[in-house]
Amino acid sequence: MLDAIVGYKQQQAAAKQAKIIGEYKAEVAKNEATLLRRQKVDEEASLRQNSERLVSTQRVATAASGVTMSGSPMQAIADAYFNTEMDALRIQYAGDIGEAAKVAEANLARAGGQARATAYKMQSYQTLLEGAQKTANLMA
């Protein structure tokens, strides 16, 4: 019976540890989601900054050439703005997808930890019952 009690305690401890590990993995995934979001925000800001530099360069070049801002030069600047917005939307979308994947990973880690904890608890009960059965058989 002593072996059964020791086994029960060990498996209960393993169940607690499995749950803790699942929560830890979930927190890591949550933190990675936050970092990914920040990275995508920085990436979008960098894209917009580079686009502004490009547009400014185009304006200066156009002004230096003596051409007025209409027609093709204006269309080139408009295209730069539209392309920047499309690229920014792609970055935002990639960020949303990456963040959703990390949230799913966190939820899966929690669920996996809980499932392992439940399995260990069930195993601990089984060990305790087997020990009680062996003790009962010895006493009979």
MODELLER restraints for C-alpha pairs under 7 A, 6 or more apart:
rsr = mdl.restraints
at = mdl.atoms
rsr.add(forms.Gaussian(group=physical.xy_distance, feature=features.Distance(at['CA:1:A'], at['CA:131:A']), mean=5.00, stdev=0.5))
rsr.add(forms.Gaussian(group=physical.xy_distance, feature=features.Distance(at['CA:1:A'], at['CA:132:A']), mean=6.39, stdev=0.5))
rsr.add(forms.Gaussian(group=physical.xy_distance, feature=features.Distance(at['CA:1:A'], at['CA:135:A']), mean=6.14, stdev=0.5))
rsr.add(forms.Gaussian(group=physical.xy_distance, feature=features.Distance(at['CA:4:A'], at['CA:127:A']), mean=5.64, stdev=0.5))
rsr.add(forms.Gaussian(group=physical.xy_distance, feature=features.Distance(at['CA:4:A'], at['CA:128:A']), mean=5.09, stdev=0.5))
rsr.add(forms.Gaussian(group=physical.xy_distance, feature=features.Distance(at['CA:4:A'], at['CA:131:A']), mean=4.81, stdev=0.5))
rsr.add(forms.Gaussian(group=physical.xy_distance, feature=features.Distance(at['CA:5:A'], at['CA:128:A']), mean=6.24, stdev=0.5))
rsr.add(forms.Gaussian(group=physical.xy_distance, feature=features.Distance(at['CA:7:A'], at['CA:124:A']), mean=6.72, stdev=0.5))
rsr.add(forms.Gaussian(group=physical.xy_distance, feature=features.Distance(at['CA:7:A'], at['CA:127:A']), mean=6.51, stdev=0.5))
rsr.add(forms.Gaussian(group=physical.xy_distance, feature=features.Distance(at['CA:8:A'], at['CA:124:A']), mean=4.39, stdev=0.5))
rsr.add(forms.Gaussian(group=physical.xy_distance, feature=features.Distance(at['CA:8:A'], at['CA:125:A']), mean=6.70, stdev=0.5))
rsr.add(forms.Gaussian(group=physical.xy_distance, feature=features.Distance(at['CA:8:A'], at['CA:127:A']), mean=6.09, stdev=0.5))
rsr.add(forms.Gaussian(group=physical.xy_distance, feature=features.Distance(at['CA:8:A'], at['CA:128:A']), mean=5.89, stdev=0.5))
rsr.add(forms.Gaussian(group=physical.xy_distance, feature=features.Distance(at['CA:11:A'], at['CA:120:A']), mean=5.45, stdev=0.5))
rsr.add(forms.Gaussian(group=physical.xy_distance, feature=features.Distance(at['CA:11:A'], at['CA:121:A']), mean=6.41, stdev=0.5))
rsr.add(forms.Gaussian(group=physical.xy_distance, feature=features.Distance(at['CA:11:A'], at['CA:123:A']), mean=6.98, stdev=0.5))
rsr.add(forms.Gaussian(group=physical.xy_distance, feature=features.Distance(at['CA:11:A'], at['CA:124:A']), mean=5.18, stdev=0.5))
rsr.add(forms.Gaussian(group=physical.xy_distance, feature=features.Distance(at['CA:12:A'], at['CA:120:A']), mean=6.54, stdev=0.5))
rsr.add(forms.Gaussian(group=physical.xy_distance, feature=features.Distance(at['CA:12:A'], at['CA:121:A']), mean=5.68, stdev=0.5))
rsr.add(forms.Gaussian(group=physical.xy_distance, feature=features.Distance(at['CA:12:A'], at['CA:124:A']), mean=6.31, stdev=0.5))
rsr.add(forms.Gaussian(group=physical.xy_distance, feature=features.Distance(at['CA:14:A'], at['CA:120:A']), mean=6.51, stdev=0.5))
rsr.add(forms.Gaussian(group=physical.xy_distance, feature=features.Distance(at['CA:15:A'], at['CA:116:A']), mean=6.72, stdev=0.5))
rsr.add(forms.Gaussian(group=physical.xy_distance, feature=features.Distance(at['CA:15:A'], at['CA:117:A']), mean=3.86, stdev=0.5))
rsr.add(forms.Gaussian(group=physical.xy_distance, feature=features.Distance(at['CA:15:A'], at['CA:118:A']), mean=6.72, stdev=0.5))
rsr.add(forms.Gaussian(group=physical.xy_distance, feature=features.Distance(at['CA:15:A'], at['CA:120:A']), mean=5.02, stdev=0.5))
rsr.add(forms.Gaussian(group=physical.xy_distance, feature=features.Distance(at['CA:15:A'], at['CA:121:A']), mean=5.97, stdev=0.5))
rsr.add(forms.Gaussian(group=physical.xy_distance, feature=features.Distance(at['CA:16:A'], at['CA:117:A']), mean=6.32, stdev=0.5))
rsr.add(forms.Gaussian(group=physical.xy_distance, feature=features.Distance(at['CA:18:A'], at['CA:113:A']), mean=5.18, stdev=0.5))
rsr.add(forms.Gaussian(group=physical.xy_distance, feature=features.Distance(at['CA:18:A'], at['CA:116:A']), mean=5.98, stdev=0.5))
rsr.add(forms.Gaussian(group=physical.xy_distance, feature=features.Distance(at['CA:18:A'], at['CA:117:A']), mean=5.32, stdev=0.5))
rsr.add(forms.Gaussian(group=physical.xy_distance, feature=features.Distance(at['CA:19:A'], at['CA:113:A']), mean=4.55, stdev=0.5))
rsr.add(forms.Gaussian(group=physical.xy_distance, feature=features.Distance(at['CA:19:A'], at['CA:114:A']), mean=5.39, stdev=0.5))
rsr.add(forms.Gaussian(group=physical.xy_distance, feature=features.Distance(at['CA:19:A'], at['CA:117:A']), mean=5.63, stdev=0.5))
rsr.add(forms.Gaussian(group=physical.xy_distance, feature=features.Distance(at['CA:21:A'], at['CA:113:A']), mean=6.48, stdev=0.5))
rsr.add(forms.Gaussian(group=physical.xy_distance, feature=features.Distance(at['CA:22:A'], at['CA:109:A']), mean=5.01, stdev=0.5))
rsr.add(forms.Gaussian(group=physical.xy_distance, feature=features.Distance(at['CA:22:A'], at['CA:110:A']), mean=4.78, stdev=0.5))
rsr.add(forms.Gaussian(group=physical.xy_distance, feature=features.Distance(at['CA:22:A'], at['CA:112:A']), mean=6.41, stdev=0.5))
rsr.add(forms.Gaussian(group=physical.xy_distance, feature=features.Distance(at['CA:22:A'], at['CA:113:A']), mean=4.01, stdev=0.5))
rsr.add(forms.Gaussian(group=physical.xy_distance, feature=features.Distance(at['CA:23:A'], at['CA:109:A']), mean=6.93, stdev=0.5))
rsr.add(forms.Gaussian(group=physical.xy_distance, feature=features.Distance(at['CA:23:A'], at['CA:110:A']), mean=5.48, stdev=0.5))
rsr.add(forms.Gaussian(group=physical.xy_distance, feature=features.Distance(at['CA:25:A'], at['CA:106:A']), mean=6.74, stdev=0.5))
rsr.add(forms.Gaussian(group=physical.xy_distance, feature=features.Distance(at['CA:25:A'], at['CA:109:A']), mean=5.82, stdev=0.5))
rsr.add(forms.Gaussian(group=physical.xy_distance, feature=features.Distance(at['CA:26:A'], at['CA:106:A']), mean=3.85, stdev=0.5))
rsr.add(forms.Gaussian(group=physical.xy_distance, feature=features.Distance(at['CA:26:A'], at['CA:107:A']), mean=6.52, stdev=0.5))
rsr.add(forms.Gaussian(group=physical.xy_distance, feature=features.Distance(at['CA:26:A'], at['CA:109:A']), mean=5.29, stdev=0.5))
rsr.add(forms.Gaussian(group=physical.xy_distance, feature=features.Distance(at['CA:26:A'], at['CA:110:A']), mean=5.87, stdev=0.5))
rsr.add(forms.Gaussian(group=physical.xy_distance, feature=features.Distance(at['CA:27:A'], at['CA:106:A']), mean=6.79, stdev=0.5))
rsr.add(forms.Gaussian(group=physical.xy_distance, feature=features.Distance(at['CA:29:A'], at['CA:102:A']), mean=5.43, stdev=0.5))
rsr.add(forms.Gaussian(group=physical.xy_distance, feature=features.Distance(at['CA:29:A'], at['CA:103:A']), mean=6.90, stdev=0.5))
rsr.add(forms.Gaussian(group=physical.xy_distance, feature=features.Distance(at['CA:29:A'], at['CA:105:A']), mean=6.29, stdev=0.5))
rsr.add(forms.Gaussian(group=physical.xy_distance, feature=features.Distance(at['CA:29:A'], at['CA:106:A']), mean=5.19, stdev=0.5))
rsr.add(forms.Gaussian(group=physical.xy_distance, feature=features.Distance(at['CA:30:A'], at['CA:102:A']), mean=6.39, stdev=0.5))
rsr.add(forms.Gaussian(group=physical.xy_distance, feature=features.Distance(at['CA:30:A'], at['CA:103:A']), mean=6.27, stdev=0.5))
rsr.add(forms.Gaussian(group=physical.xy_distance, feature=features.Distance(at['CA:30:A'], at['CA:106:A']), mean=6.18, stdev=0.5))
rsr.add(forms.Gaussian(group=physical.xy_distance, feature=features.Distance(at['CA:32:A'], at['CA:102:A']), mean=6.92, stdev=0.5))
rsr.add(forms.Gaussian(group=physical.xy_distance, feature=features.Distance(at['CA:33:A'], at['CA:99:A']), mean=4.89, stdev=0.5))
rsr.add(forms.Gaussian(group=physical.xy_distance, feature=features.Distance(at['CA:33:A'], at['CA:102:A']), mean=5.32, stdev=0.5))
rsr.add(forms.Gaussian(group=physical.xy_distance, feature=features.Distance(at['CA:33:A'], at['CA:103:A']), mean=6.95, stdev=0.5))
rsr.add(forms.Gaussian(group=physical.xy_distance, feature=features.Distance(at['CA:36:A'], at['CA:95:A']), mean=6.78, stdev=0.5))
rsr.add(forms.Gaussian(group=physical.xy_distance, feature=features.Distance(at['CA:36:A'], at['CA:99:A']), mean=6.78, stdev=0.5))
rsr.add(forms.Gaussian(group=physical.xy_distance, feature=features.Distance(at['CA:37:A'], at['CA:95:A']), mean=5.80, stdev=0.5))
rsr.add(forms.Gaussian(group=physical.xy_distance, feature=features.Distance(at['CA:37:A'], at['CA:99:A']), mean=6.67, stdev=0.5))
rsr.add(forms.Gaussian(group=physical.xy_distance, feature=features.Distance(at['CA:40:A'], at['CA:91:A']), mean=6.32, stdev=0.5))
rsr.add(forms.Gaussian(group=physical.xy_distance, feature=features.Distance(at['CA:40:A'], at['CA:92:A']), mean=6.75, stdev=0.5))
rsr.add(forms.Gaussian(group=physical.xy_distance, feature=features.Distance(at['CA:40:A'], at['CA:95:A']), mean=5.67, stdev=0.5))
rsr.add(forms.Gaussian(group=physical.xy_distance, feature=features.Distance(at['CA:44:A'], at['CA:88:A']), mean=5.62, stdev=0.5))
rsr.add(forms.Gaussian(group=physical.xy_distance, feature=features.Distance(at['CA:44:A'], at['CA:91:A']), mean=6.42, stdev=0.5))
rsr.add(forms.Gaussian(group=physical.xy_distance, feature=features.Distance(at['CA:48:A'], at['CA:84:A']), mean=6.64, stdev=0.5))
rsr.add(forms.Gaussian(group=physical.xy_distance, feature=features.Distance(at['CA:51:A'], at['CA:84:A']), mean=6.45, stdev=0.5))
rsr.add(forms.Gaussian(group=physical.xy_distance, feature=features.Distance(at['CA:55:A'], at['CA:77:A']), mean=5.97, stdev=0.5))
rsr.add(forms.Gaussian(group=physical.xy_distance, feature=features.Distance(at['CA:55:A'], at['CA:80:A']), mean=6.92, stdev=0.5))
rsr.add(forms.Gaussian(group=physical.xy_distance, feature=features.Distance(at['CA:62:A'], at['CA:73:A']), mean=6.94, stdev=0.5))
